[in-house]
Amino acid sequence: MNMIRPLIRRQSIVIAFAGVLQVPAVVAQDQPQNAQAHFEAISIKRSDLRSPQGSSWRLTPSGDLYIHAVPLIAIISRAYGVPVYQVVGYPQWVSQMSFDITAKSGVTSASPAPVDSPALRAELQALLKERCHIVIEQARRKRMAWVLTQSRKGARLQAVEKPNVPTIFYPDEIKAESITMGQLAQALGSNFNDPVVDQTHLAGAYKLDLRWTRAEQALSSSKPPGQDVPVLPIALEEQLGLTVHREPTSVDVIVVKSIQKPSSN
């Protein structure tokens, strides 16, 4: 069972990088990776973003997908394999409305695809096209981004072999037994809410535990006693010997040309 929940308070999210944070090339709407990919039966209902159970994705051994209280923008992001900040052009309601979706798979498999596999992305794309009549195009746009590099003194990282182990995320911590710099850049992008480009020139995988103080906490006058953890850019340099700076760069984006609200059933 794969489940992803939002980062609420000190709640953790566990992700196996093998299937989640490796962003594939953008797939055009008219050229799905599997033209036959689709769910046999789909139920969609509006839900509350403030659900006490939080948001979740669950994939059963039979390949059925259960989505609870997930914003439509997050579903689009997952379907096309790009972070939310690389989806543009959509109307405001796409990020404000969340849905419960039950999608029954017509595929029988002893080992179902991971939550972010190409096969499941193709099924999600077909779902969005059928129920939301989404039309997208891929583009490359110039925008400001963060660039991840080694500090002047060099990186301070523990190199490891790359076993298939998950990485644990908190709102203010990344704890990894094995993570590449490209994967770290991807994870940092979710915290900066902007693209992060890896220019560390460090190959291989590394063990690390990165902790930082969120910006809103740093500005708060009611910090927890003994709170001396720096904000993220400083934490990167002090703890890992890495730095980030902003510069204009070209990034791949998914442009939502048109989309309709799905009717509940």
N, C-alpha and C positions, 0 to 999 in steps of 0.2 A: 504494500500500500504506500502510495506516495502522497504526502500532504504538505501543502505550503500554507502558512498562516501569516497574517500581517505582523509587523514588528510593533507590538503593543507592550508598553511598560518594559519589563525585563524578559518578556517572552522570547524564546529563541526560535530560529528557523534553521533547519538542517538541510543542506543541499549537497547532493553528489554532483561534483562539477562535470562528471562524465556526460551528463545529459542536460544540464541546466544553464550554465553560464557560458558555454561556448556558443557564441552567436554566429549562425550560419550566414551565408550570402543571402541577400534579400531575394525573395521569390515573387515574381510578378503574379498578379491576380489571374491572368489568363493562361498561366503556365504552371499549374500546381504540380508538386513533385509526384503525385499519384492521382491521375485524373479520375480513378475509380474510388478513391477514398471518400467514405461518407459514413455517418452513423445511421443505423437502421431506424431508430425512433428517437425523437427529441422533444423534451418538455422544457419550456422556458417560462419563468415567472419572475415578476419584479420582487426585489428583496430590499431590506434595509441595510444601508452601509454601516449603521451603528449596531448591527446584530451582536447580542452578547456572546454568541459563539465565535465571533470573528469570521474572517473569510477563509475559505479552504478549497483545495482541489483534491479529489480522491479518485484514484484509478484502481479498479478492481482487477483481480486475476483474469476475469473474462474479458477485460478491455472496456467495461462500462465506465463512463466518466461522470462524476458528481461534483458540481461546482456550487458553492454556497456563498452568497453575499459578495460576489466579486464584481467590481466595476467593469463596464464593457471595454474601457480602454485597456485594462489589464488582459482581457481575453484577446483583444486584437494584438496586443504586444506578444502574448504567448503564441498566437497562431502564426505570426510572421517571424518569430524568432529574433525580435529586436527589443531593446529596452523601451519603456514607455516614452522617454524623452526623445526617442527617434521616430515616434509616430506624430505626424503633424497634419494640419488642415481639417481636423475633425470639429464638429459642433460641440458646444460646451456640455450638453447633456451627456455626451459619451463618457466623460470623466465623472459625472455626477450620479448617474444611474447604475445600480448594481442589480445582479440577477442570480437566481437559482436555476441551474441547468442540470437536467438529467439526460444523458445521451447514451443510448444503448448501442453497443457495437455489433456489427454484423460479421465481425471477423473472429474466428475461433483460433486461439493460439495458446500454446502451453506456457509461453513467456510473453506477456503483454508488453507493448512498447512503453518506455519511460514517459513521464509526463511531458517532457520537452523533446520527444523524438521527432524526426521528420515525418513519420507515418501519422502521429497524432496531430502534428501541426497541419498536415494536409486535411485531416478530418475536421479540424477546427475552422480552417479556411472555407471548406465546403459548407459548414454550418453557418458561418457568417454570411456567405454569399446567398444561401437559401433563405435564411430567416431575417437577415438585416439588409439584404441586397447591396452589400458593400462593394464598392468599386475603388480599387487602389492603384497606385503606380509607384514604381521605385524611382528615386532621384538621389542626386548627390548635391548637398547644399553646404555653403560656407557658413560656419558659425564659430563662436568662441568655444574652446574646449580646454580641459585640463591635460597637461602632459606630465607623465610620470617618468622621472629620471633618477639616476643615482645621485646622491649628494657628493659634494667635493671630496669628502673623506671616503667615499665608497659605501656600498651597501653592507649592512650587518645582518646577514641571513644565514640560516642553517639549511644547507642543501640536503635533500633526501631522495631516495628512490621514490617512484610514483605508484604506491599501492592505491587500490580503489577505496579510498576512505572519504567520508563526507566532510564538509566544512560547515562550521556552526557560525551563524550570524546572530548578533544582538543589535539593538539600535545603536550601540556604542562599542562594539567589539567584533572583530573577525578572528576566529580561532581555527587554524587550519593545520592538519597533519601533513598535507601535501597540496601545494597550490602553485601554479605557474604565475609569472608576472602578468601575462595577458588576462588570466582569470582574476587576479587581484585588481587590475585596472577596471575590469567589468564590474566587480563588486563595489569598488570605490565610486564608480559612476552612479550607482544607485543611491549612494549617500550624498554625493554632490548634486545629484539630479541633473547631471551634464555628462557628455562623453568624456572619458578618460583614455588617452592614447598612451600605450606602453612604449616608451623609448629608453628603457633601462638597459637593453641589449644583454639581458640575463636569461640564459636558456635553462631548462630543467625545472624541477619542482623544489619547493621550500616549505619548511615548517615555520609557522609564525603565530604569534598571538598579539594582535594590534588592538590597543584600547585607547579610546579618546573621549573627550567631553563634547557632547553635542552643542552646537552654537547657542541654542536657546537656554541651555543650562549655564553656559559660560557667561551669558549676559544676565542671568538671574542673580538676585541678591540673596537667595536662599539656597546656596549650594550645600550639599551634605557635608557634615564635619569631616575634615581631612581630605576633602576633594582637591587633588592637585594634578589630575590627569589633564593634559593639554588638549586643545582642539585638534581636529584631524590633521591639517597640514603639518603642524608642529609635531604631533605624535608620530607621523610617518618618518620624519627626519630623526627624531630622538630615539625611537624604538627600532627602526628598520634601516636607517641610513638612506632613505628615499626622499625625494622632494617632488612637489607638484607646482606647476606654474601655468598661467593662462596664456593661450595664444590662439589666433584664428586658424582653423583647419577645415578640411572638407570631410563631411560625414555622410554615410548612407542613411536615408530616411525612407519611411513609408508614408506616402501622401494619400490621405483619405479623400477621394474625389467626391464621393457621395455615400450616404448611409441612412438607413431608416430604422426607427425604433421597432424592435421585435414585438409582435403581439403575443400576449400570454396565452398559454394553453394548458 
